[in-house]
Amino acid sequence: MKKIFTKIFIACMMVNSIVILYSCSEDFLLKEPPGVASGPVMESPEGVEALLIGAYSDLNGTSHYRSDFGGSMGSNWVYGSVASDDCYKGSSSGDQNDCNPIERYETLPTNLYVAVRWGDCYDGVSRANETLERLWATQTGNRPIKDSRAKEIEAEAKFLRAWFHFEASKVFEKIPYIKTKTELGETLPENIPNSGPVWDEIEADLQYAIDNLPEEHPLGEVGRANKYAAMAVKAHVHMYQNEFDEAKPLLDNIIESHQYELVENYYDNYNQATENNKESIFEIQASTSSTSHTRIKLAGVVFPQAGPAGIGWGFFQPSQDLFEAFQVTNDGLPILDDEERVPLENDMGIASSEEFIPTDHPLDPRVDWTIMRRGVDFLGWGICEGAGWIREQSNGGPYMTKKFMHTKENAKLNVYGSGFNNGQNFRLYRLSHVLLWRAEVAVEEDDLSYARELVNQIRNRARGSDVVMGRVSTYVFDGRPIEVDWSKPAANYKIEPYPKNADAFSSKEKARKAVRLEQRLEFATEGMRFYDLRRWGIDGEVLNNFIEKDSQFRSFMRGATYDPEKDDYWPLPQSQLDLQKGVLQQDPAYESK
């Protein structure tokens, strides 16, 4: 199922191979130098396919380890989650210092993270453009690619080019849209200014992909984008711009195609054994073998550093605010307003050897597929013992993420090294995204009944899903045996769909809150939250309320402020401005910083 990534090794071998020449004639004078990926080599069906695979590989960022952090490609765990009310940087206070200003909304143009993000995005753009150039050259040569496949390749490359620019647009407000030299003509790529948003160019490339990609995955390989993947990304682009009329037909086309269904179990969208399932529209693929890996960048980085599953670095810790968002009423319905939620018990500052009794408040069962917390089983690795499993609780809080760690049962699938580099995919787009975006559109059209129906599809799936099992009656972890009743759910789980007369869908304002909260709960820690708050125009209110509340929970955010006029995007990297003086213009919000 992941054979697209088994081809990456072959592609790299083609680019980096050392050619050994045996010749006694003067022909050797015409040979290409060893180790060079020359035009004749790459301007061939094999070369073009290899370049395309190389462009796909950049969905995960570049090979530099800084891509795990500052790049944050695909997962957007730094810019979409750590910068929001969902998560903290985690780890220890002094580790990865460049992330601290991002969490506190104090990023400067000299911050290494933004330079890495810029570089990762445009490295992907460059690979997509190189694929296009070599494709067009191949088609004029002696061994052209079959026309139908050539159109697919161009569509795949333009899909990727659009996606890489989209990833840049999430972080930087104004960017240059870099096309091929053929398309630019006499204008050099380095002379393209960042005069404004590039939504039109992104949409044009995605439309080409929609028009020319098949409904099935090209070459039968699930890691490749198909027509519906292009539709999903284009719909997402329109949602970013609050262009609901443009997003609606794309979302409806995906839903009405009946190509995708919600999986029965919520956790199947994170289980390594159920990847590329019927709900998945597009996944960033990963894989391991006995000698290599193609891991997702946040893997390992966000795993616990201690405990039986302690093979990671301990970054990316869910917030207390996120944990409390999962509380429900006795009727199993969400509590839409933050001020109406009650504080939930947490073990912040409590040693594992001290007594702590977890909350018995009714909770949405998705909480314990999302957050690792004390007294609950961690994916088969054992009952989390709290502080003893956390790298620096005072800095990152008492929780860890759960969606990106492999289960103990699936450890056998990760045979490379210690398991730090697991082969778990990142589900970039799935039907649940489409349904909840469509619900958002329905609310704006005042079709509250349809919005409730779509939200209930998500809630009913969660209601019928497996829950985390194992009720723990041990409240002190001091080395003695832990008492667990594995026949009982781990906590007081309750979730129900909204009834027809639900107050949450009695007005547009309330329905907005219901749909937005459902998105937070369904996709928590998946790198969407900050961007959603920004596009909804509630980032200032939500994040400043969060800062005030969180400052009482841990000291790190004390003194921080969020200004939606200045902090809604990150600065262009100073290193890039120095390289393209007079071409790129800094965001005015950062010119005086």
Stockholm file with secondary structure:
# STOCKHOLM 1.0

chainA/1-593         MKKIFTKIFIACMMVNSIVILYSCSEDFLLKEPPGVASGPVMESPEGVEALLIGAYSDLNGTSHYRSDFGGSMGSNWVYGSVASDDCYKGSSSGDQNDCNPIERYETLPTNLYVAVRWGDCYDGVSRANETLERLWATQTGNRPIKDSRAKEIEAEAKFLRAWFHFEASKVFEKIPYIKTKTELGETLPENIPNSGPVWDEIEADLQYAIDNLPEEHPLGEVGRANKYAAMAVKAHVHMYQNEFDEAKPLLDNIIESHQYELVENYYDNYNQATENNKESIFEIQASTSSTSHTRIKLAGVVFPQAGPAGIGWGFFQPSQDLFEAFQVTNDGLPILDDEERVPLENDMGIASSEEFIPTDHPLDPRVDWTIMRRGVDFLGWGICEGAGWIREQSNGGPYMTKKFMHTKENAKLNVYGSGFNNGQNFRLYRLSHVLLWRAEVAVEEDDLSYARELVNQIRNRARGSDVVMGRVSTYVFDGRPIEVDWSKPAANYKIEPYPKNADAFSSKEKARKAVRLEQRLEFATEGMRFYDLRRWGIDGEVLNNFIEKDSQFRSFMRGATYDPEKDDYWPLPQSQLDLQKGVLQQDPAYESK
#=GR chainA/1-593 SS CCHHHHHHHHHHHHHHCCCCCCCSSGGGGGSCCTTCCCHHHHSSHHHHHHHHHHHHHGGGCCSSGGGGTTTCTTTCIIIIIITTTSEEEESCTTSSTTHHHHHHTCCCTTCHHHHHHHHHHHHHHHHHHHHHHHHHHHHTSSSCCCHHHHHHHHHHHHHHHHHHHHHHHHHCSSCCCCCCHHHHTTSCGGGCCCCSCCHHHHHHHHHHHHHHSCSSCGGGCTTSCCHHHHHHHHHHHHHHTTCHHHHHHHHHHHHHHTCCCCCSSGGGGTCGGGCSCTTEEEEECCCBCSSCBCCCTTTTTTSCSSSTTCCSCCEEEECHHHHHHTBBCTTSCBCCSGGGSCCCCCCTTCCTTSCCCCCCSCBCTTHHHHEECTTSBCTTSCBCCGGGGCSCHHHHCSCEECTTSCCSGGGGGCCSTTSSSCCCCEEEEEHHHHHHHHHHHHHHTTCHHHHHHHHHHHHHHHHHSCCCEEEECCCCCSSSCCCEEEEEESSCBCCCCCCTTCGGGSSHHHHHHHHHHHHHHHTTTSSCHHHHHHHHTCHHHHHHHHHHHHTTTCSTTTTCCCCTTTSSSCCCCHHHHHHTTTTSCCCGGGTTC
#=GC SS_cons         CCHHHHHHHHHHHHHHCCCCCCCSSGGGGGSCCTTCCCHHHHSSHHHHHHHHHHHHHGGGCCSSGGGGTTTCTTTCIIIIIITTTSEEEESCTTSSTTHHHHHHTCCCTTCHHHHHHHHHHHHHHHHHHHHHHHHHHHHTSSSCCCHHHHHHHHHHHHHHHHHHHHHHHHHCSSCCCCCCHHHHTTSCGGGCCCCSCCHHHHHHHHHHHHHHSCSSCGGGCTTSCCHHHHHHHHHHHHHHTTCHHHHHHHHHHHHHHTCCCCCSSGGGGTCGGGCSCTTEEEEECCCBCSSCBCCCTTTTTTSCSSSTTCCSCCEEEECHHHHHHTBBCTTSCBCCSGGGSCCCCCCTTCCTTSCCCCCCSCBCTTHHHHEECTTSBCTTSCBCCGGGGCSCHHHHCSCEECTTSCCSGGGGGCCSTTSSSCCCCEEEEEHHHHHHHHHHHHHHTTCHHHHHHHHHHHHHHHHHSCCCEEEECCCCCSSSCCCEEEEEESSCBCCCCCCTTCGGGSSHHHHHHHHHHHHHHHTTTSSCHHHHHHHHTCHHHHHHHHHHHHTTTCSTTTTCCCCTTTSSSCCCCHHHHHHTTTTSCCCGGGTTC
//
